[in-house]
Amino acid sequence: MKYVSIVALLMTGIIHLLPIPGVMGGSTLARLYGIEVNDPSTAILLQHRALLFGVLGVLMLSAIALPWLRVTALSVGLFSAASFIVVAIAVGGYNSAVGRVVFADMVASVLLAAALVVELWLISRMTT
């Protein structure tokens, strides 16, 4: 049971590191999301998004070695992935590249939710 969190953090940490190349600019963003980024403001927002996902990925991978950080990393990761799904469904009409991100976030959400339940259960067993 204790390995559920580690596996979830490893897999979802890697998923959250995948957008990092988007920091490099428009052509990489176009390849990642299947959209042309011609507006500098949109490029800034998407490049910053890529950077923040990198930070989140590093947080998740760090939590593998730092058990005291796991509940926080799992919670933040779950909120991030689930909120993207909610926004994508609410807006709708997204392309296949964004559809792949939605699917990845669905997988990540399931993994993170399961790991969070296990982690909280393990913590509750230690305190009783």
C-alpha positions in Angstrom: 0.0 0.0 0.0 2.8 2.5 0.8 4.0 2.2 -2.8 0.8 3.6 -4.3 1.8 7.1 -3.4 5.3 6.7 -4.8 4.0 5.2 -8.1 1.4 7.9 -8.4 3.8 10.7 -7.7 6.4 9.3 -10.1 3.9 8.9 -13.0 2.1 12.2 -12.5 5.3 14.0 -11.8 6.5 12.9 -15.2 3.2 13.8 -16.8 3.6 17.3 -15.3 7.1 17.7 -16.7 6.1 17.0 -20.3 5.0 20.6 -21.0 8.3 22.1 -20.0 9.6 22.3 -23.5 6.8 24.8 -24.1 8.9 27.4 -22.3 11.1 27.5 -25.5 8.4 29.3 -27.5 5.8 29.3 -30.1 6.9 26.4 -32.3 7.1 24.1 -29.3 3.8 25.3 -28.0 2.2 24.7 -31.4 3.5 21.1 -31.4 2.3 20.5 -27.8 -1.2 22.0 -28.1 -1.9 21.9 -31.8 -2.4 25.6 -32.0 -0.5 28.5 -33.6 0.7 31.0 -31.1 1.0 34.3 -32.9 0.1 36.6 -30.1 2.9 37.5 -27.7 0.4 37.6 -24.8 -0.8 34.1 -25.5 2.8 32.9 -25.8 3.6 34.5 -22.4 0.7 32.8 -20.8 1.4 29.4 -22.3 5.1 29.6 -21.6 4.4 30.5 -18.0 1.9 27.6 -17.8 4.7 25.3 -19.0 7.0 26.6 -16.4 4.5 26.2 -13.6 3.8 22.6 -14.6 7.5 22.0 -14.4 7.5 23.4 -10.8 4.6 21.1 -10.0 6.3 18.1 -11.5 9.4 18.8 -9.5 7.3 19.1 -6.3 5.7 15.7 -7.0 9.0 14.0 -7.7 10.5 15.6 -4.6 7.7 14.2 -2.5 8.8 10.7 -3.4 11.9 11.2 -1.2 10.2 13.6 1.3 7.2 11.8 2.9 6.1 14.9 4.8 5.5 16.6 1.5 3.3 13.8 0.0 -0.1 15.0 1.0 0.6 18.5 -0.2 2.0 17.3 -3.5 -0.8 14.9 -4.1 -3.5 17.5 -3.2 -2.0 20.2 -5.4 -1.5 17.8 -8.2 -5.1 16.5 -8.0 -6.5 20.0 -7.8 -4.5 21.0 -10.9 -5.4 18.0 -13.0 -9.1 17.9 -12.0 -9.5 21.6 -12.5 -8.1 21.4 -16.0 -10.7 18.7 -16.8 -13.5 20.8 -15.5 -12.4 23.9 -17.5 -12.0 21.8 -20.7 -15.4 20.3 -20.3 -17.0 23.6 -19.5 -15.5 25.3 -22.5 -15.6 22.4 -24.9 -14.7 22.4 -28.5 -11.0 21.6 -27.9 -8.7 20.0 -30.5 -7.2 16.5 -30.4 -3.9 17.8 -28.8 -5.8 19.4 -25.9 -7.9 16.2 -25.8 -4.7 14.2 -25.1 -4.0 16.6 -22.2 -7.5 16.1 -20.9 -7.0 12.3 -21.1 -3.6 12.5 -19.3 -5.2 14.6 -16.6 -8.0 12.1 -16.2 -5.4 9.4 -15.7 -3.4 11.6 -13.3 -6.5 12.5 -11.3 -7.4 8.9 -10.7 -3.8 8.1 -9.7 -3.6 11.1 -7.4 -7.0 10.6 -5.8 -6.2 6.9 -5.0 -2.8 7.8 -3.7 -4.2 10.6 -1.6 -6.7 8.3 0.0 -4.0 5.7 0.7 -1.6 8.4 2.1 -4.3 9.8 4.4 -5.2 6.3 5.5 -1.6 5.5 6.3 -1.3 8.7 8.3 -4.4 8.0 10.3 -3.1 4.5 11.2 0.1 6.1 12.6 -1.8 8.6 14.8 -4.1 6.0 16.3 
